[in-house]
Each structure stands twice: as C-alpha cells, then as structure tokens.
Amino acid sequence: MRIAYVTQTRFPTERAHGYQVAQVCHAVASLDHEVTLVTPTVGAVPVESAFSFYGISENFRIERLQQFDALSSPFVPGQCAFAIAMLSYRFALKKFFETCTPDLLYIRTPILLPVLLDTKIPVILELHTLPKFFKRRFVRMANRCRLVICLTKAMRDELLSWGCDPRRMLVEGDGVDHERFYNLPEARLAAQDWALPTDRTVVGYVGSLVTRDTLEKGVAELIDAVALLRKKGSPVFCWIVGGPSSWLGTYKRRAEERGLTVKDIRFQGAIPVRRVPSAIAACDVCVYPAPKSRHPYFLRDTSPLKLFEYLAARKPIVCADLPPIRDIVSDRIVHFCVPGDAESLAQAIMQAIEHPLHHPEERADIVHRHSWVQRMERILAEAV
C-alpha cells in the first residue's frame, strides 16, 4: 500500500513524539509499504538528516509542505499564532492531497481530521490523549475513521463511554526497536564510557523530564528517594539522562536542597537518540517514576517508550504502579512503587538491587510483542 503519515509538527524534533513518528514510519516501510511522511516547514530543525538523527535506515520519504509559520512570526499575537498556522497547514494539505492519493492516511492528532476526512482517503487515527472539548464532534469524526488506535485500555474505555464505535477501535501501546539493544556492553564497561562511578550502584532514569511542556514525570520523587537512600548509607549513584535543559536547574536545586552532591547524582541532559541504548546499558537499575497525580496522562494515557527500552536492555526495573502500566507488565517483571511516594520508591530501588526479578522469557515475550514492526503489522491487518 501507499501510506501517508501526516504530522502537524516539525520533523525531526528533540521531543519524544518525533521518535515515535519515525519508528512508526520505519516499521511500516519495513513491511514493504510505500511510506511518505508529510510534515510542515515550521520551526528550526536539527542540521543532520532525520534518518541519522533517529538512527534509522532511509526507507521512507519525507514531504515538507510550505505553510505560513505564524508561530515564528513577530507580527502574529501568540494566542492567534497556532490557529493561523494550522489554518495555513490545512490549506497546504488540501492542495497536496488533490494530486497525491495514497491508499491510507495515518495521523496521531485529531486536529487534522477535518481536512483529511474530506479527502475520502481511509484514515487511521492514533490517539495519545483525548480532547477535552467538542467531544460530540470528535466522536462523529472518529467514527468516520477506518481505525482508531488507543494506547491503553483505559483510553479505549473512555472513548466507548463517549459513543465511539467499538468496531473501529484497537488498543496498541507504544513499541520498541529491540535490535538496538542487542549486544550491549556490561554495565560496568558502559559506565566507564560515560565516566560514571563503578564503585556505586547506578540508578538511572533515561527519558524526558517533563511531558506536554510542564507536566512533571516523577524526577523530583526520584531525587528525594535517592537522598533517602544516601542518608541510610546505601552506595547508590543517581544518573538522570534527558531534557529539556530548561528544567535542569530546577532539579539540580532540589538535589542540593536534599543534600546531594555531584558524588551522588548527575544530570546528563539530553543525549542523541543513537546513544540511548549505551546510556541504559550503563545503569544497574532503571527507574520509571511518577508523581502522585490524577492527571489523565498517568491514569489513562501513558504507554512509556522507556519502559519497553528498559525491558529490551534486560535491566532490573523500578516502576510507578499506574493503571496503564499494569496493561504491560506485572510484579513478576518489575518492582512496583507507589506514585509520588519517595519512601516507597527508595524501598523498591533497594529490592531491585538486592533481589532483582529474573523472568527472561516473559520479558522477551513482552519485548517481541511490542516491537514496532509487530505492532504496525497488527494495526494494518485490522485496517485492510
């Protein structure tokens, strides 16, 4: 099939969604489909090519559509810029699909549904969150899609309560490129490459510090947990890898206030995608924390890429006990902790150090089932 993946954001991007878009396109192309990624010419993009940026082979095409970049214009008020930019991009998409007619369209945001549904080309909508407003309008559009992908069961259940057609819905979490995690060096050797202490247990977090610009992901709780462990004399070293850089100062100050020094914790900042497997390999224990929160991201939407990567790297894992996470793993695979509870997180870290869980076949099955290629094969099988 000829498949067009349409995104409304710049590509490539340092944000996690860009990596997910790249992996979806790459996996679909690996299944012998002709894939075109359609993206706007908006904002500054990294100098290197998208394929080298994400460490993938060049097996799909990128089509950049010209639009008015209102978000970067000094003459457009901030509150109007996004609406004007989207209006311009929708017009560009309409013109593009008058002459380009793929067999299938794939998107991850409802904001583009009106213009894409009007093309009469079948649409797969992959949802990463749900709209807060205009729910009836959204349901009408979703029920016109060929398929609606929900990252979690909780997301699907809420959509069903809104009136979405269950026959058009499929639950598929995020995935992992497990081949990137083959033949990783031992933790001690990888730690030396990153100049990490080899006489301490490296407790690592590799991922974004926040999501959706301001929603914290539990890094504060991890800092507090490490401070508790160090006060008890536990020989741990915390390594936090990820951005954005604008948040590093906040967390460094928190670490200092908790009595942690550079001998106890390091904030690495963002690293190139291609170095992520090496960073995870350097950790003795990998942590996926979360704050105490009723936000839908934690209770309904999250399908963390990092959890799958931790699994693929065969690392002991400490994980916040969130409902969507229970869809993926059990307490046979990860050491759960109470979200927002630094003491619980500290205890789970010690359990992972002293009594790591070993169920390699179950881990391997989860990783294989959630590989990007397997995931996209299931989705496309439902769509045709």
N, C-alpha and C positions, 0 to 999 in steps of 0.2 A: 504493500500500500504506500501511497504518498501521504505523509503525515506532516502537518504544520503545527509546531508548538509555538503558541503566541504568548509572549510575556509583555507586561507593561513597564518593566524596569530595565535599567541599563544592564548590559551583559558584556564581559564578565563583571562581577561585583565581589567585594570582600565579604558581603553578607552571606549568611548560611543558605538563603533561598537560592542564590545563584549556583552554588554547588549542587543542590538538589535538582535544579533545572538541567544542568549539564549532565548529571548522571542519568536522568530520565531520557534525555535525547540520545545519549550514547548507548544506553541499553536498548532502546527501540531500534536504533540503526544497526546494532549488533544482531538483531533478529531479522535482518535483511529487508528492512523497510527503508524507503527514501525519506529522510527527515530534514526538514527545514525549520530552523529556529528563527522566528520573526520577533524583532526587538526594536525599540525606538532609539534614535540617535539623541540620547539625553544624558547630560552629566558627563563627567570625566571618567574614562575607563582606563584600566591598567595598560601600560605600554606593551607588555608581552601579549601574544595571541591568547585567545580564550582557551585553546586546547592545551597549551603549555601551562597556562595559569592554573588549570584544574588537573593537569597531569593525565589527560586522556588522549586517545588517538583521534585524528581528524576524520571522523566517519559521518559527520552531518554538516549541512550547510547553514551559514548564518546570513540572514537577510535583514539589513538595517534600514528601517523606514525613516525618511526625513519627516520631522514634525517641528512645530514651534515649541522650543524648550522654555516654557513660561517659568518653570521652577528656577532657572538660572538667570532670568531677565530682571534687571534692576528696575524696570518700568512697570512690572506687574505686582500688585499687592500680594503678600504672602497668602492671604486667605482665599484669593482667587486663582492663584497660580496652578494648583493641582487640577482644578476643574477645567481651566483653559488648556492645560497640557493634555488632559485626557480627551477633550473635545477634538483637539488637533490630531491626536493619535488615532482616534476612532475614524476620523475622516481619511487618514492615510491607510488604515486597514481596509476600509470600504473600497477605496480605489485599488488597493493591491489585490484583493480577492475578486475583483471584477475580471482580472486577466489570469490570475493564478488560482487554480481549482484543485486543491488536494482532495484526497478521499476522506480525510478525517482531520478535525481540529482538536488540539489539546491545550487546555488552559488551567491555571491554578488560581484564578481570581474571578469572582462573579462580575466585576466591574466592566469586563469586556463582553459579557454575554449578549447585551442588546444588539451590538453591531455584528457579532459573529453568528448569532442565530438567524439573522436576516440573510446571511449568505446561503442558507438552506444546506450547508455542508454539515454532516453529523459532528456533534461536539461532545468531547469528554471533558467534564469539569472535575478537577481535583481540588478538594477543599482543605485548607489548612487552618481555617477558622470559619465562624458563621457570622453572617451580617447581624447587626444589632437593630437595624431599622428596615422598613419596607419589606417585611417578611413575606407577606402575601405575594408581592410582585416577584420576589426571589423564588418562591415555590413555583409560580407559574413558569418562570424561565427554566428552573431546574428540571421540571417535568417535561420540558421540550428537548433536553439534552439526551444524547444517546446513552450516556452513563455518567453517574455522579460518584466520584471516589471519595470516601471518608477515611481519614487517617485512623480513626478509632471507633469502637463500637458505641461509645457514649455520644459521639458526634452523629452517628447514624440514627441512634435512638431519638435524639432531639429533633432531627430532620423529619423523622417519621411522625413525631407528635405535631409538627407543623403542617403535615399533609403531603409530604413528598412521596412520590410513587416508589414503593419498595422494590418493584421490578427493575428500576433503573439504578439501584444503589449497590455499591460494593465497598466493603471495608478492606483497605490495604494500607498498612503503616509504611513508614519510610524504609529505605533499604540500605545495603552496604555493598561496596565493591571488595569482596573478600580477598581477591587476588592481590590487592595492595598490601595485605597483611601476611602474605606468605614469607617464609624465611627471614623473619625479623631477628635482629641480634638479641642476645640475652640482655636482661635489664641492666646489669652492671656495665656491660660494654656500651650500651646505648646511653646510659647515664654519663659515662666518661665523655662521649661525643658532645653531650650538652653541658659539660662541666658541672654536673650535679654531684653532690656528696655521695660517695659509695659506702660510707660507714653508717648511713641512716636509711631507714625505710622511706622511699619516695612515695608520697601520697599525692596523686596527680588529678587535676581537672583540666581537660583539654576541650575547649569549646567556647562559645560566646559568653561574655559576662552578663549580658542582658539580651532580652528579645523584645521585638517591637519597640525599639529605641529606649524605653525606660523601665521595662518590666524585669526586675532582678531575678536571677535564676538560682539563688542559693549560695553564691560565693561568700556572702557575709557569714552565713551559718558555717561554712567550711572553715573560714578563718577562725571563728570562735571555737570550733571543735578542735582544731589544731592547737590553739592556745591552751585549751583544757588538757590536751594530751602532753604538751610540753611541760606544763606545771606539775604533772604527775610523773615527769621524768621519762616519758616514752620517747625513744630515739627516732622520731619521725621528722621528715622534711617535707614541707608542702610546696608543690610546684603548680602554679596556676598559669595556664597557657591559653591566651585568647584576648580578643579585644571586645569593644572598641577602646582605643587608647584614652578616650575622654573619661573613662571610668576607672582607670588605673590609680589615679591619685586618691579617689575615694576609698578604694580598698587598701591601698598602702597605708593611709592614715588609720584605718580601722585596725590593721595588723599592728601598727606601732602602739596604738592605744591599748591593745591586748598584751603588750609586752613582747611581741615577736620581733626578731631582728633578721638581718639578711642571712644569718646562720640557721634560721628556722623556716624561712619562706622566701620564694622568689616569684615575681610577677614577670613572666616572659613576654607578654604582649602577643599580638597576632603573629602567626608564622605562615609561610607558604603552604598551600594545600598539600603539595608533594612531600612535605616534611612531617605531616601529621602522624603517619604510621611510626616513624622513628621516635617521635615525642611520646606516643603511647607506650612504645616498647621500653622506654626509659623508666616507666612508672612501675612500682611494685604493687600498688593498689590504685585502682581508678575509681573516681567518685562522680556520681551524678546526683548532686544535692538539689534541694528545692526549699523555698521559704514556706512558712505557714500562710496559705492564701486560698481564698475562694474564687480566684480568678479562673475563668473558663480555660485558659491556656493550660493550667495544671490539672484541672479536674476533667477536662473534656478533650482538649486539642493535641496535647503533646505526644509526639512519636519521635523521640530523640535520635538523631543520626549518631550521636556519640555513643549511646548505649550499644548500638549494633557494632560500632567500631571497637569498643572495649571487648565485646564478645569475640569478634573476629581475631583480636590480638591475644585472646586466651588469658586475660588478666583477671585477678580477683576483683570483684566489683562491689562497691557500696552504692546503694540506690535509694532515693527517697521513695517511700511507699505511696505512689499515686495511682488512682484507678486505671488510667490508660496503660501504665507500665505493667500492671498485672495481666493485661491482654497479651503481653510479650514474654515475660519471664516469671518464674516462681521463686520461692525461697530456697529451692534446690540449686538455683543458678546464681542468685545474687544475695548479698546481705542487705536486708531492708532496714531503713531507719525512718523515724517519724519526721515528716517535713517540718522545717522550722525549729527543730529541737537539736541544739548543738550537742547536748549531752548524749542523746540517742545516736547522733551521727558519730561522735567520738567512740562510743561503745561499738558501733558497727565496724568502724575502721579497725579497732583492735581485734574484733572477731575475724575480720578478713585477713589480718596479719598472722594471727595465731592459729586460726582454724579455717584456712581457705577452702571454699567449696570446690569439689572436683567431680564434675559430671561432663566429661569432654564430648561424649556422643550427643547428649542433649543440647549442649552449646553448639556443636557443629550443625545439628539439625536446624536450630533456630537461624543460624547464620546463612545456611544454604537456602532455607525457605524465604528468607528476606533479602536475598541477593537482588540487585537491581534488575538483572535480566529475568529471573524467575518472577519477580513482581510484575514487570511490564508484560511478560508473556501471559500471565493470568488476566491482567486488565484488558489487553487487546483481544483475548479469546472471548471475553464477555461482551466486547463491543461489536464484534462482527456477527 
